[in-house]
Amino acid sequence: MDKAYEEIETLYRQLITAWNNRNASEMSELFAENGEMIGFDGSLAASREEIFSHLKPIFENHPTAPFICKVKNVIFLDSRTALLRAIAGMVPIGKTEINPSVNAHQTLVAVKPEEKWQIQLFQNTPAQFHGRPELVEQMTEELSELLS
């Protein structure tokens, strides 16, 4: 695996760790100053400051479940822009199994304006696969393998 690929995957893992630790500051600092985040419900936060302001009350007032994630691919659009795609599930607090109703596709666009990769866009899209329950089951099984 090449160094740039590892750096993008590390950036994504840092984002997920910050979410799992319920740390709005750590999470928002991973974004470019004008970075954007589109949440599971379609909420848009369109700057590092807005991302922090959006996440802080969520983490303070809701027991967010941790993500279980699997990177599916990283594609470089050029030497300073990369696209990461992952799948994610959540294990509700107090439970041991993934809740399939909140499975998601996650997309991260990373940019490297100088020496450090930053998140330009992170989108968390529900993977409900309307009318195709076998795809929900397949994704849940793939993510559940990571719990072992």
C-alpha positions as CSV (number, residue, x, y, z in Angstrom):
1,M,0.0,0.0,0.0
2,D,1.5,3.4,-0.9
3,K,2.0,6.2,1.5
4,A,-0.6,8.6,0.2
5,Y,-3.3,5.8,0.3
6,E,-2.3,5.1,3.9
7,E,-2.6,8.8,4.7
8,I,-6.1,9.0,3.3
9,E,-7.2,5.9,5.2
10,T,-5.6,7.3,8.4
11,L,-7.5,10.6,7.9
12,Y,-10.8,8.7,7.6
13,R,-10.0,6.5,10.6
14,Q,-9.2,9.7,12.6
15,L,-12.7,11.0,11.6
16,I,-14.4,7.8,12.7
17,T,-12.4,7.7,16.0
18,A,-13.4,11.3,16.8
19,W,-17.1,10.4,16.1
20,N,-16.8,7.2,18.3
21,N,-15.2,9.3,21.0
22,R,-18.0,11.9,20.6
23,N,-15.4,14.7,20.2
24,A,-16.8,17.5,18.0
25,S,-13.6,19.6,18.2
26,E,-11.3,16.7,17.1
27,M,-13.7,15.8,14.3
28,S,-14.2,19.3,13.0
29,E,-10.4,20.0,13.0
30,L,-9.9,17.3,10.4
31,F,-11.8,19.4,7.8
32,A,-10.5,22.1,5.6
33,E,-11.6,25.6,6.7
34,N,-14.3,25.6,4.0
35,G,-15.0,21.8,4.3
36,E,-18.5,20.4,4.2
37,M,-20.3,17.6,6.0
38,I,-23.6,16.0,4.9
39,G,-25.1,14.0,7.7
40,F,-27.3,10.9,7.7
41,D,-30.4,13.0,7.8
42,G,-29.3,15.3,5.0
43,S,-28.0,18.1,7.3
44,L,-25.4,20.3,5.7
45,A,-22.6,22.0,7.7
46,A,-20.5,24.1,5.4
47,S,-17.4,25.2,7.2
48,R,-15.1,23.9,10.0
49,E,-16.9,26.2,12.4
50,E,-20.4,25.0,11.3
51,I,-19.3,21.4,11.5
52,F,-18.2,21.9,15.1
53,S,-21.5,23.8,16.0
54,H,-23.5,21.1,14.4
55,L,-21.7,18.2,16.1
56,K,-21.3,19.7,19.6
57,P,-25.0,19.5,20.7
58,I,-25.4,16.1,19.1
59,F,-22.6,14.7,21.2
60,E,-23.7,16.5,24.3
61,N,-27.4,15.6,24.1
62,H,-27.6,12.2,22.3
63,P,-26.0,8.9,23.0
64,T,-24.5,8.4,19.6
65,A,-23.6,4.8,18.7
66,P,-20.1,4.1,17.5
67,F,-19.3,3.3,13.8
68,I,-18.0,0.0,12.6
69,C,-16.4,0.8,9.2
70,K,-14.8,-0.8,6.2
71,V,-12.9,1.1,3.6
72,K,-13.9,-0.2,0.1
73,N,-11.6,1.9,-2.0
74,V,-9.5,5.1,-2.3
75,I,-9.1,6.7,-5.7
76,F,-6.7,9.6,-6.4
77,L,-8.2,12.3,-8.7
78,D,-4.8,14.0,-8.8
79,S,-1.8,14.2,-6.5
80,R,-3.6,16.5,-4.0
81,T,-7.2,15.2,-4.2
82,A,-8.5,11.8,-3.2
83,L,-11.9,10.1,-2.9
84,L,-12.5,7.4,-0.2
85,R,-15.5,5.2,-0.1
86,A,-16.5,3.1,2.9
87,I,-19.4,1.2,4.3
88,A,-20.4,1.8,7.9
89,G,-22.8,0.3,10.5
90,M,-23.5,1.1,14.1
91,V,-23.7,-1.0,17.2
92,P,-26.3,0.7,19.5
93,I,-25.0,1.4,23.0
94,G,-25.6,-1.6,25.2
95,K,-26.0,-3.9,22.3
96,T,-23.5,-6.3,20.6
97,E,-24.9,-6.4,17.0
98,I,-25.1,-3.9,14.2
99,N,-28.4,-2.1,13.7
100,P,-29.0,-2.7,9.9
101,S,-31.5,0.3,9.8
102,V,-28.6,2.8,10.1
103,N,-26.1,1.2,7.7
104,A,-24.5,3.8,5.5
105,H,-22.2,4.5,2.5
106,Q,-19.6,7.0,3.5
107,T,-17.8,9.2,1.0
108,L,-14.8,11.4,1.9
109,V,-13.1,13.8,-0.4
110,A,-9.6,14.7,0.9
111,V,-7.5,17.5,-0.3
112,K,-3.8,18.4,0.4
113,P,-3.4,22.1,-0.2
114,E,0.0,22.1,1.6
115,E,1.6,19.4,3.7
116,K,-1.4,17.9,5.4
117,W,-4.4,16.0,4.1
118,Q,-7.8,17.6,5.1
119,I,-11.4,16.6,4.6
120,Q,-13.1,18.8,1.9
121,L,-16.3,16.7,2.0
122,F,-17.7,13.9,4.1
123,Q,-21.1,12.5,3.3
124,N,-22.9,9.8,5.3
125,T,-25.7,8.3,3.1
126,P,-28.3,5.8,4.4
127,A,-27.9,2.4,2.8
128,Q,-31.5,1.3,3.0
129,F,-31.7,-0.4,-0.4
130,H,-35.5,0.0,-0.7
131,G,-37.1,-3.2,-1.7
132,R,-33.8,-5.1,-1.7
133,P,-33.4,-6.5,1.9
134,E,-30.8,-9.0,0.7
135,L,-28.4,-6.0,0.1
136,V,-29.0,-4.7,3.7
137,E,-28.3,-8.2,5.0
138,Q,-25.2,-8.5,2.9
139,M,-23.8,-5.2,4.1
140,T,-24.6,-6.0,7.7
141,E,-22.9,-9.4,7.4
142,E,-19.8,-7.8,5.9
143,L,-19.6,-5.3,8.7
144,S,-20.4,-7.8,11.4
145,E,-17.2,-9.8,10.4
146,L,-15.3,-6.8,11.8
147,L,-16.8,-7.3,15.3
148,S,-15.1,-10.7,15.7
